[in-house]
Amino acid sequence: MLQGLTSLLGQLPVLYMLLLGLSVLVILIILTPARLDLASAQRKAVLCAYGAAYVVLSRDTNFQLPPDPGKSSATATAKKRIVFVRHGESAWNECFNRRLDLSFPARLISYLWQEAVLLLCVDSLFIDSPLSPEGIAQARLIEQFLEGEEGEELRRLCVSAVFTCSSLRRAASTAILGFARFLGGGRPVWVLSCLQEISRNVDTLALAAPCCAPCLPEAGSVIGAGIVGCGNAALPTQCLQAAFNKGNKSLGSHGAHRLEAFCDWVFSPCGPAALQPNVVVTGHSLWFRTFFQAYLPHSVYHECKQAKIVNCGVVAFDLELLQNPGGGPHEYRVVPESIVTIKGGFEGKTPAAARGSVSVARKAGKSD
């Protein structure tokens, strides 16, 4: 009898852990804002596992830039006006990229708890991070900017533009909140997976499946104001067209592939961009900065090669398609003199200074 009691006591830690695990599972099921869906839980587990593998094995930032477009002998055969719009602040930015002061532990604990609540849903604060409350406010400031006198140039560009965004929720939300006035009457925002951010971080992985638009929850969901909403109604996500969303970036691909794929899309004679002279792109800071590094002539110095566009900043420029008369692969070039800051500018500069920075200086005998 004594031996049996000793054996039972020895198993108590195991029984305690099993009971604790069962209790946590029950709590999570109760707190999950929808009934437990085995398919959703399975997809979330796959996404989490892929995110962990992506951080370790990704080649997304490991690539060479294309040849210097400034030295190309090809002729410009087509041109588009491109408008880069950086998304508003994300939940990931709010948690990790703000000042590491005494408030950071509290922010981290709050976000980890909210992430635990979403454990059994195909939703997350970290994977495909949505807009933060500050990001929502920033996106709505684009709409206000368009209504004012300073927004005249952007309004003119938007009238004859095709709208695009990345497959990440924060970009899609920013596009809809900021440019809602132009999206009536069935005008779409094309979701392009080639616009996915260039980084190893899990917040750059998309929750949306291939050929599916990002899901933008209604206001008042479990995360409250941290989830994107438009008043008391859901965002009009029916305007998101996902025919060009090919799904998450793969372990074997890298950012240069997506940069070129976007340029190909812009100049495709059969694509949506063929119908308009301007393309409005709502996307991501590192993707934008790398794009300028790739397609601005390497001898040209401009802040866009070193600095990030601020949250909900707007920068416009001309992109040229270069072709050799004898054939060969297409090349692309950003026209240096065409770069104009319309709203916000680049990090490290005041908005007023950024608006005035449209000149281009050249490095003496040095390329990037």
Backbone hydrogen bonds in HBPLUS format (Angstrom, degrees):
<---DONOR---> <-ACCEPTOR-->    atom                        ^
c    i                          cat <-CA-CA->   ^        H-A-AA   ^      H-
h    n   atom  resd res      DA  || num        DHA   H-A  angle D-A-AA Bond
n    s   type  num  typ     dist DA aas  dist angle  dist       angle   num
A0005-LEU N   A0001-MET O   2.98 MM   4  6.30 154.2  2.04 149.2 155.8     1
A0006-THR N   A0002-LEU O   2.96 MM   4  6.18 155.9  2.02 145.7 152.3     2
A0007-SER N   A0003-GLN O   2.98 MM   4  6.19 152.3  2.06 142.5 149.9     3
A0008-LEU N   A0004-GLY O   3.00 MM   4  6.25 151.9  2.09 143.9 151.1     4
A0009-LEU N   A0005-LEU O   2.93 MM   4  6.20 159.6  1.98 149.9 155.2     5
A0010-GLY N   A0006-THR O   2.97 MM   4  6.18 146.5  2.08 141.7 151.0     6
A0011-GLN N   A0008-LEU O   3.06 MM   3  5.20 136.5  2.26  98.2 110.3     7
A0012-LEU N   A0009-LEU O   3.23 MM   3  5.21 156.6  2.29 100.6 107.7     8
A0015-LEU N   A0011-GLN O   2.94 MM   4  6.23 163.5  1.97 157.5 162.9     9
A0016-TYR N   A0012-LEU O   2.72 MM   4  5.86 155.3  1.78 155.9 163.1    10
A0017-MET N   A0013-PRO O   2.99 MM   4  6.20 156.3  2.05 145.1 150.4    11
A0018-LEU N   A0014-VAL O   2.97 MM   4  6.24 158.2  2.02 150.2 156.4    12
A0019-LEU N   A0015-LEU O   2.90 MM   4  6.09 159.0  1.94 147.1 153.0    13
A0020-LEU N   A0016-TYR O   2.84 MM   4  6.04 156.6  1.89 147.2 154.2    14
A0021-GLY N   A0017-MET O   2.84 MM   4  6.00 161.8  1.87 148.2 153.2    15
A0022-LEU N   A0018-LEU O   2.92 MM   4  6.13 158.7  1.97 147.4 153.2    16
A0023-SER N   A0019-LEU O   2.92 MM   4  6.11 153.3  1.99 144.9 152.4    17
A0024-VAL N   A0020-LEU O   2.94 MM   4  6.22 160.5  1.98 153.0 157.5    18
A0025-LEU N   A0021-GLY O   3.00 MM   4  6.22 158.6  2.05 147.5 153.3    19
A0026-VAL N   A0022-LEU O   2.99 MM   4  6.22 158.7  2.03 148.4 153.6    20
A0027-ILE N   A0023-SER O   2.94 MM   4  6.19 161.5  1.97 151.1 156.3    21
A0028-LEU N   A0024-VAL O   2.90 MM   4  6.13 159.9  1.95 150.6 156.1    22
A0029-ILE N   A0025-LEU O   2.95 MM   4  6.17 155.8  2.01 148.0 154.6    23
A0030-ILE N   A0026-VAL O   2.96 MM   4  6.22 155.8  2.02 148.6 155.1    24
A0031-LEU N   A0027-ILE O   2.88 MM   4  6.11 156.5  1.94 150.5 157.2    25
A0032-THR N   A0028-LEU O   2.82 MM   4  5.83 136.5  2.01 144.0 154.6    26
A0041-ALA N   A0037-ASP O   2.92 MM   4  6.22 164.5  1.95 160.1 164.7    27
A0042-GLN N   A0038-LEU O   2.89 MM   4  6.05 153.7  1.96 146.5 154.0    28
A0043-ARG N   A0039-ALA O   2.93 MM   4  6.14 160.2  1.97 146.0 151.3    29
A0044-LYS N   A0040-SER O   2.88 MM   4  6.07 158.1  1.92 150.2 156.5    30
A0045-ALA N   A0041-ALA O   2.98 MM   4  6.17 153.2  2.05 142.2 149.3    31
A0046-VAL N   A0042-GLN O   2.98 MM   4  6.28 155.6  2.04 148.9 155.4    32
A0047-LEU N   A0043-ARG O   2.93 MM   4  6.17 159.1  1.97 150.0 155.6    33
A0048-CYS N   A0044-LYS O   2.92 MM   4  6.14 159.2  1.96 150.1 155.4    34
A0049-ALA N   A0045-ALA O   2.97 MM   4  6.17 160.3  2.01 147.5 152.8    35
A0050-TYR N   A0046-VAL O   2.86 MM   4  6.05 159.0  1.90 149.1 155.5    36
A0051-GLY N   A0047-LEU O   2.81 MM   4  5.97 152.5  1.88 145.4 153.5    37
A0052-ALA N   A0048-CYS O   3.03 MM   4  6.30 154.5  2.10 146.3 152.0    38
A0053-ALA N   A0049-ALA O   3.05 MM   4  6.32 158.4  2.10 146.9 152.8    39
A0054-TYR N   A0050-TYR O   2.76 MM   4  5.92 149.9  1.85 147.0 156.4    40
A0055-VAL N   A0051-GLY O   3.11 MM   4  6.31 155.3  2.17 147.2 151.6    41
A0057-LEU N   A0053-ALA O   2.80 MM   4  5.85 169.2  1.82 161.3 164.8    42
A0058-SER N   A0054-TYR O   2.98 MM   4  4.89 147.3  2.09 134.1 136.0    43
A0062-ASN N   A0059-ARG O   3.01 MM   3  5.08 158.7  2.06 109.5 116.3    44
A0255-GLY N   A0060-ASP O   2.95 MM 195  5.23 167.9  1.96 133.7 134.1    45
A0071-LYS N   A0068-ASP O   3.13 MM   3  5.64 160.5  2.17 113.3 118.9    46
A0072-SER N   A0069-PRO O   3.33 MM   3  5.14 164.3  2.36  99.8 104.0    47
A0075-THR N   A0323-GLN O   3.05 MM 248  5.41 157.5  2.10 136.8 132.2    48
A0323-GLN N   A0075-THR O   2.88 MM 248  5.41 161.6  1.91 145.2 146.8    49
A0077-THR N   A0321-LEU O   2.84 MM 244  5.82 157.8  1.89 164.9 172.6    50
A0321-LEU N   A0078-ALA O   2.91 MM 243  5.15 163.8  1.94 142.3 144.4    51
A0080-LYS N   A0319-LEU O   2.98 MM 239  5.38 157.2  2.03 150.1 157.3    52
A0319-LEU N   A0080-LYS O   2.86 MM 239  5.38 166.0  1.88 161.3 166.1    53
A0081-ARG N   A0277-PRO O   3.07 MM 196  6.34 170.3  2.08 159.1 160.9    54
A0279-VAL N   A0081-ARG O   2.89 MM 198  6.36 151.2  1.98 158.8 165.1    55
A0082-ILE N   A0317-PHE O   2.77 MM 235  5.47 161.6  1.81 172.9 175.3    56
A0317-PHE N   A0082-ILE O   2.95 MM 235  5.47 148.8  2.05 152.5 161.5    57
A0083-VAL N   A0279-VAL O   2.85 MM 196  6.11 159.6  1.89 161.6 159.3    58
A0281-VAL N   A0083-VAL O   2.74 MM 198  5.87 178.2  1.74 167.7 168.3    59
A0084-PHE N   A0315-VAL O   2.73 MM 231  5.21 158.8  1.77 171.4 163.9    60
A0315-VAL N   A0084-PHE O   2.96 MM 231  5.21 158.1  2.01 147.0 154.2    61
A0085-VAL N   A0281-VAL O   2.77 MM 196  5.89 152.4  1.84 168.7 162.5    62
A0283-GLY N   A0085-VAL O   2.89 MM 198  6.22 150.7  1.98 151.6 161.3    63
A0086-ARG N   A0313-GLY O   3.17 MM 227  5.68 154.7  2.24 152.6 159.6    64
A0312-CYS N   A0086-ARG O   2.97 MM 226  4.77 130.4  2.22 108.5 122.3    65
A0087-HIS N   A0283-GLY O   3.09 MM 196  5.86 150.0  2.19 164.6 157.9    66
A0132-SER N   A0089-GLU O   2.95 MM  43  5.93 169.2  1.96 139.4 140.7    67
A0094-GLU N   A0090-SER O   2.92 MM   4  6.23 157.9  1.97 149.0 155.2    68
A0091-ALA N   A0130-PRO O   2.79 MM  39  5.88 150.9  1.87 168.6 167.2    69
A0095-CYS N   A0091-ALA O   2.95 MM   4  6.16 151.7  2.03 146.0 153.1    70
A0096-PHE N   A0092-TRP O   2.87 MM   4  5.98 178.7  1.87 162.1 162.6    71
A0097-ASN N   A0093-ASN O   2.82 MM   4  4.69 141.3  1.97 122.4 134.3    72
A0101-ASP N   A0099-ARG O   2.92 MM   2  5.53 131.7  2.16 104.5  90.0    73
A0104-PHE N   A0101-ASP O   3.13 MM   3  5.70 163.4  2.16 116.8 121.7    74
A0107-ARG N   A0103-SER O   3.02 MM   4  6.28 159.2  2.06 155.0 161.4    75
A0108-LEU N   A0104-PHE O   2.86 MM   4  6.06 166.8  1.87 164.0 167.1    76
A0109-ILE N   A0105-PRO O   2.95 MM   4  6.12 165.6  1.97 150.9 154.5    77
A0110-SER N   A0106-ALA O   2.99 MM   4  6.12 161.7  2.02 147.3 152.7    78
A0111-TYR N   A0107-ARG O   2.94 MM   4  6.19 160.7  1.98 152.7 157.6    79
A0112-LEU N   A0108-LEU O   2.88 MM   4  6.06 157.7  1.93 152.0 158.5    80
A0113-TRP N   A0109-ILE O   2.97 MM   4  6.14 155.1  2.03 148.4 154.6    81
A0114-GLN N   A0110-SER O   3.04 MM   4  6.30 162.8  2.07 147.7 152.3    82
A0115-GLU N   A0111-TYR O   2.85 MM   4  6.00 150.0  1.94 144.4 153.2    83
A0116-ALA N   A0112-LEU O   2.96 MM   4  6.19 147.0  2.08 140.6 149.1    84
A0117-VAL N   A0113-TRP O   3.03 MM   4  6.40 148.8  2.13 147.1 155.5    85
A0118-LEU N   A0114-GLN O   3.25 MM   4  6.55 138.8  2.43 136.9 146.9    86
A0118-LEU N   A0115-GLU O   3.11 MM   3  5.14 127.5  2.40  94.4 107.9    87
A0119-LEU N   A0116-ALA O   3.12 MM   3  4.98 163.3  2.15 106.9 109.3    88
A0121-CYS N   A0118-LEU O   3.03 MM   3  5.24 167.4  2.04 116.7 119.2    89
A0135-GLY N   A0132-SER O   2.96 MM   3  4.86 114.9  2.40  94.0 110.6    90
A0136-ILE N   A0132-SER O   2.94 MM   4  6.31 149.2  2.04 154.8 163.0    91
A0137-ALA N   A0133-PRO O   3.14 MM   4  6.44 160.0  2.18 146.7 151.3    92
A0138-GLN N   A0134-GLU O   2.93 MM   4  6.21 154.1  2.00 147.2 154.7    93
A0139-ALA N   A0135-GLY O   2.96 MM   4  6.18 155.6  2.02 146.4 152.4    94
A0140-ARG N   A0136-ILE O   3.07 MM   4  6.35 154.3  2.13 148.4 155.1    95
A0141-LEU N   A0137-ALA O   3.11 MM   4  6.37 131.7  2.36 138.5 151.1    96
A0141-LEU N   A0138-GLN O   3.12 MM   3  5.09 132.0  2.36  93.3 106.6    97
A0142-ILE N   A0139-ALA O   3.13 MM   3  5.46 142.4  2.28 103.2 113.0    98
A0144-GLN N   A0140-ARG O   3.17 MM   4  6.58 154.6  2.24 143.9 150.6    99
A0145-PHE N   A0141-LEU O   2.78 MM   4  5.95 153.9  1.85 144.6 152.3   100
A0146-LEU N   A0142-ILE O   2.93 MM   4  6.21 152.4  2.01 150.0 156.6   101
A0147-GLU N   A0144-GLN O   3.07 MM   3  5.18 135.3  2.27  98.6 111.1   102
A0148-GLY N   A0145-PHE O   3.16 MM   3  5.34 147.7  2.27 103.5 112.6   103
A0151-GLY N   A0148-GLY O   3.24 MM   3  5.47 143.8  2.37 101.2 111.0   104
A0152-GLU N   A0149-GLU O   3.28 MM   3  5.68 159.1  2.32 118.8 118.4   105
A0155-ARG N   A0151-GLY O   2.87 MM   4  6.04 156.9  1.92 155.9 163.1   106
A0156-ARG N   A0152-GLU O   2.98 MM   4  6.22 158.4  2.03 149.7 155.1   107
A0157-LEU N   A0153-GLU O   3.06 MM   4  6.35 154.5  2.13 147.5 154.1   108
A0158-CYS N   A0154-LEU O   2.95 MM   4  6.12 154.6  2.02 148.3 155.3   109
A0159-VAL N   A0155-ARG O   3.10 MM   4  6.29 145.1  2.23 149.4 157.1   110
A0162-VAL N   A0278-ASN O   2.99 MM 116  6.43 150.5  2.08 143.5 147.3   111
A0280-VAL N   A0162-VAL O   2.95 MM 118  6.21 158.5  1.99 152.8 159.8   112
A0190-TRP N   A0163-PHE O   2.84 MM  27  6.23 163.0  1.87 148.7 143.2   113
A0164-THR N   A0280-VAL O   2.83 MM 116  6.05 153.1  1.90 170.2 179.1   114
A0282-THR N   A0164-THR O   3.05 MM 118  6.30 164.4  2.08 136.5 141.0   115
A0165-CYS N   A0190-TRP O   2.99 MM  25  6.31 147.6  2.09 152.9 151.0   116
A0192-LEU N   A0165-CYS O   2.87 MM  27  6.12 170.1  1.88 169.3 171.6   117
A0171-ALA N   A0168-LEU O   3.20 MM   3  5.74 131.4  2.45 111.0 122.1   118
A0172-ALA N   A0168-LEU O   3.22 MM   4  6.51 165.1  2.24 154.5 159.0   119
A0173-SER N   A0169-ARG O   2.83 MM   4  5.95 166.0  1.85 159.5 163.1   120
A0174-THR N   A0170-ARG O   3.15 MM   4  6.13 155.9  2.22 131.7 138.3   121
A0175-ALA N   A0171-ALA O   2.99 MM   4  6.21 159.4  2.03 150.3 155.6   122
A0176-ILE N   A0172-ALA O   3.10 MM   4  6.33 160.5  2.14 149.7 154.1   123
A0177-LEU N   A0173-SER O   2.89 MM   4  6.01 171.1  1.89 157.4 160.3   124
A0178-GLY N   A0174-THR O   2.84 MM   4  5.68 159.5  1.88 145.5 152.2   125
A0179-PHE N   A0175-ALA O   3.02 MM   4  5.73 152.9  2.09 137.5 144.3   126
A0182-PHE N   A0179-PHE O   3.01 MM   3  5.67 155.0  2.07 119.8 126.8   127
A0183-LEU N   A0180-ALA O   3.07 MM   3  5.15 161.3  2.11 108.4 114.3   128
A0187-ARG N   A0184-GLY O   3.38 MM   3  5.85 162.9  2.41 112.0 116.7   129
A0189-VAL N   A0239-CYS O   2.79 MM  50  5.92 156.3  1.84 150.4 151.0   130
A0241-GLN N   A0189-VAL O   2.94 MM  52  6.01 166.0  1.96 145.9 149.9   131
A0191-VAL N   A0241-GLN O   2.82 MM  50  5.84 174.3  1.82 154.1 155.8   132
A0195-LEU N   A0192-LEU O   3.15 MM   3  5.67 164.5  2.18 112.2 117.0   133
A0196-GLN N   A0193-SER O   3.14 MM   3  5.53 166.4  2.16 115.9 117.7   134
A0204-THR N   A0201-ASN O   3.11 MM   3  5.79 165.0  2.14 116.7 121.2   135
A0205-LEU N   A0202-VAL O   3.16 MM   3  5.43 167.8  2.17 113.3 115.0   136
A0212-CYS N   A0209-ALA O   3.03 MM   3  5.35 139.5  2.20 141.9 137.8   137
A0211-CYS N   A0245-ASN O   2.78 MM  34  5.00 156.3  1.83 141.0 149.3   138
A0224-GLY N   A0221-SER O   2.83 MM   3  5.21 158.0  1.88 116.1 123.4   139
A0226-GLY N   A0223-ILE O   3.34 MM   3  5.56 160.0  2.38 126.1 122.9   140
A0227-ILE N   A0224-GLY O   3.21 MM   3  6.10 173.6  2.21 125.0 126.9   141
A0230-CYS N   A0233-ALA O   3.39 MM   3  5.68 162.8  2.43 174.8 169.9   142
A0233-ALA N   A0230-CYS O   3.26 MM   3  5.68 159.1  2.30 128.3 128.8   143
A0237-THR N   A0235-LEU O   2.69 MM   2  5.54 132.1  1.91 115.1  99.1   144
A0239-CYS N   A0236-PRO O   3.30 MM   3  6.39 175.8  2.30 127.4 128.3   145
A0240-LEU N   A0237-THR O   2.99 MM   3  5.43 165.0  2.02 115.1 120.1   146
A0245-ASN N   A0242-ALA O   3.05 MM   3  5.08 167.1  2.07 111.3 112.8   147
A0253-SER N   A0250-SER O   3.33 MM   3  5.41 154.6  2.40 101.3 108.4   148
A0257-HIS N   A0254-HIS O   3.12 MM   3  5.82 136.8  2.31 118.5 127.9   149
A0258-ARG N   A0255-GLY O   3.02 MM   3  5.32 121.4  2.38 103.8 117.7   150
A0259-LEU N   A0255-GLY O   3.04 MM   4  6.37 153.9  2.11 154.0 162.1   151
A0260-GLU N   A0256-ALA O   3.15 MM   4  6.31 169.7  2.16 151.4 152.9   152
A0261-ALA N   A0257-HIS O   2.99 MM   4  6.14 150.8  2.07 139.3 148.4   153
A0262-PHE N   A0258-ARG O   2.98 MM   4  6.14 151.0  2.06 145.2 151.2   154
A0263-CYS N   A0259-LEU O   3.22 MM   4  6.58 162.7  2.25 147.3 151.2   155
A0264-ASP N   A0260-GLU O   2.90 MM   4  6.17 160.1  1.94 153.3 159.0   156
A0265-TRP N   A0261-ALA O   2.98 MM   4  6.16 151.1  2.06 141.5 149.2   157
A0266-VAL N   A0262-PHE O   2.90 MM   4  6.21 157.4  1.96 155.7 161.6   158
A0267-PHE N   A0263-CYS O   3.20 MM   4  6.44 156.0  2.26 150.5 155.1   159
A0268-SER N   A0265-TRP O   3.35 MM   3  5.15 163.0  2.38  99.3 104.2   160
A0271-GLY N   A0268-SER O   3.28 MM   3  5.20 164.4  2.31 103.8 108.4   161
A0274-ALA N   A0271-GLY O   3.10 MM   3  5.66 157.9  2.15 115.5 122.2   162
A0275-LEU N   A0272-PRO O   3.25 MM   3  5.97 167.9  2.26 118.7 122.2   163
A0276-GLN N   A0273-ALA O   3.34 MM   3  5.64 162.0  2.37 109.3 113.9   164
A0288-PHE N   A0284-HIS O   2.96 MM   4  6.16 163.0  1.99 155.0 160.1   165
A0289-ARG N   A0285-SER O   2.92 MM   4  6.13 166.4  1.94 151.4 155.3   166
A0290-THR N   A0286-LEU O   2.95 MM   4  6.01 163.6  1.98 147.3 151.7   167
A0291-PHE N   A0287-TRP O   2.96 MM   4  6.11 146.9  2.07 143.9 153.5   168
A0292-PHE N   A0288-PHE O   3.11 MM   4  6.48 158.1  2.16 154.4 158.2   169
A0293-GLN N   A0289-ARG O   3.06 MM   4  6.36 154.6  2.13 144.7 152.3   170
A0294-ALA N   A0290-THR O   2.90 MM   4  6.08 142.4  2.05 143.5 153.4   171
A0295-TYR N   A0291-PHE O   2.98 MM   4  6.14 160.9  2.01 156.1 160.0   172
A0296-LEU N   A0292-PHE O   2.98 MM   4  5.35 147.9  2.09 139.0 141.7   173
A0334-VAL N   A0295-TYR O   2.82 MM  39  5.44 168.9  1.83 131.6 132.1   174
A0300-VAL N   A0297-PRO O   2.97 MM   3  5.54 163.9  1.99 120.8 126.1   175
A0368-ASP N   A0298-HIS O   3.31 MM  70  5.39 147.9  2.42 122.7 129.9   176
A0363-LYS N   A0299-SER O   3.32 MM  64  5.98 154.2  2.39 155.2 162.3   177
A0301-TYR N   A0361-ALA O   2.87 MM  60  5.43 154.3  1.93 152.5 157.0   178
A0305-LYS N   A0302-HIS O   3.06 MM   3  5.93 168.8  2.08 125.6 128.9   179
A0306-GLN N   A0303-GLU O   3.02 MM   3  5.42 145.7  2.14 110.7 120.2   180
A0307-ALA N   A0303-GLU O   2.82 MM   4  5.73 174.8  1.83 176.2 177.3   181
A0347-GLU N   A0308-LYS O   2.78 MM  39  5.63 163.3  1.80 168.6 174.5   182
A0310-VAL N   A0345-GLY O   3.07 MM  35  6.18 167.8  2.09 146.0 147.4   183
A0313-GLY N   A0310-VAL O   2.83 MM   3  5.01 149.8  1.92 137.6 130.8   184
A0314-VAL N   A0343-LYS O   2.70 MM  29  4.82 160.7  1.73 139.4 143.0   185
A0342-ILE N   A0314-VAL O   2.87 MM  28  5.37 150.7  1.95 143.6 151.8   186
A0343-LYS N   A0314-VAL O   3.18 MM  29  4.82 165.7  2.20 132.5 133.3   187
A0316-ALA N   A0340-VAL O   2.85 MM  24  5.31 165.8  1.87 162.3 163.2   188
A0340-VAL N   A0316-ALA O   2.84 MM  24  5.31 162.5  1.87 157.0 160.5   189
A0335-VAL N   A0318-ASP O   3.05 MM  17  5.59 165.3  2.07 152.0 156.5   190
A0320-GLU N   A0333-ARG O   2.79 MM  13  5.16 171.0  1.80 153.9 157.0   191
A0333-ARG N   A0320-GLU O   3.09 MM  13  5.16 151.3  2.18 136.7 142.8   192
A0322-LEU N   A0331-GLU O   2.79 MM   9  4.88 176.7  1.79 143.3 142.2   193
A0331-GLU N   A0322-LEU O   3.04 MM   9  4.88 159.0  2.08 144.0 146.3   194
A0327-GLY N   A0324-ASN O   2.99 MM   3  5.24 164.4  2.01 116.3 119.0   195
A0338-SER N   A0335-VAL O   3.01 MM   3  5.50 155.6  2.07 117.0 124.9   196
A0339-ILE N   A0336-PRO O   3.34 MM   3  5.94 173.1  2.35 119.5 121.4   197
A0345-GLY N   A0343-LYS O   2.93 MM   2  5.87 139.9  2.10 100.9  92.8   198
A0349-LYS N   A0346-PHE O   3.21 MM   3  5.97 144.6  2.34 144.5 144.1   199
A0354-ALA N   A0350-THR O   2.89 MM   4  6.12 156.6  1.95 156.7 164.4   200
A0355-ARG N   A0351-PRO O   2.97 MM   4  6.19 153.8  2.04 149.3 154.7   201
A0356-GLY N   A0353-ALA O   3.21 MM   3  5.30 131.3  2.46  95.9 108.5   202
A0357-SER N   A0354-ALA O   3.06 MM   3  5.12 157.2  2.11 104.3 111.5   203
